[in-house]
Amino acid sequence: MHNFLMVVLLLSSIVLIASILLQSGNSSGLSGSIAGGAEQLFGKKKSRGYDALLSKITTVCAVIYILSALIIVAVFN
């Protein structure tokens, strides 16, 4: 069981890193954060297609990573 959870933790961390690195940036530096920050906060820019898929993969992998890490610490320590 411990080895299985360690493999799940390793795979989810690799997929999480890859999905974060493959996502496109939403703003271009400091000027984008000042000028276009409100659009991102209030949802005027909807992500579709490839970016939406990567966002969902990132969310799922983050949840799997956190849960498996908590289970490993709680059960096996």
C-alpha positions in Angstrom: 0.0 0.0 0.0 2.8 2.4 0.9 4.6 1.7 -2.4 1.4 2.3 -4.4 0.8 5.6 -2.7 4.4 6.6 -3.3 4.0 5.8 -7.0 0.7 7.8 -7.1 2.5 10.7 -5.4 5.4 10.6 -7.9 3.2 10.4 -11.0 0.8 13.1 -9.8 3.8 15.4 -9.1 5.3 14.9 -12.5 1.9 15.5 -14.3 1.3 18.5 -12.1 4.7 20.1 -13.0 4.2 19.4 -16.7 0.6 20.8 -16.8 1.7 24.0 -15.0 4.7 24.5 -17.3 2.5 23.9 -20.4 -0.1 26.5 -19.5 0.2 29.8 -21.3 0.7 33.0 -19.3 -2.3 35.3 -18.8 -0.4 38.6 -18.8 2.8 39.9 -20.0 4.8 41.1 -17.1 4.0 43.8 -14.6 2.0 46.0 -17.1 -0.4 43.1 -17.7 -1.0 42.7 -14.1 -1.8 46.3 -13.6 -4.0 46.8 -16.7 -5.6 43.4 -17.1 -5.9 42.2 -13.6 -9.6 43.0 -13.2 -10.5 41.0 -16.2 -9.0 37.9 -14.8 -10.6 38.4 -11.4 -14.1 38.9 -12.6 -14.0 36.3 -15.3 -14.3 38.3 -18.5 -11.7 36.2 -20.2 -13.0 32.6 -20.4 -10.4 29.9 -21.0 -11.4 27.5 -23.7 -9.9 24.4 -25.4 -6.3 23.6 -24.5 -6.0 26.0 -21.6 -9.2 24.8 -20.0 -8.0 21.2 -20.3 -4.7 22.0 -18.7 -6.4 23.9 -15.9 -8.6 20.9 -15.1 -5.7 18.5 -15.2 -3.7 20.8 -12.9 -6.6 20.9 -10.4 -7.2 17.2 -10.4 -3.5 16.4 -10.0 -3.1 18.9 -7.2 -6.0 17.3 -5.3 -4.6 13.8 -5.9 -1.1 15.0 -4.8 -2.4 16.6 -1.6 -4.6 13.7 -0.6 -1.9 11.0 -1.3 0.6 13.0 0.7 -1.8 13.4 3.6 -2.6 9.7 3.6 1.0 8.7 3.5 1.8 10.9 6.5 -1.3 10.0 8.5 -1.2 6.2 8.0 2.5 5.4 7.8 4.0 7.7 10.4 
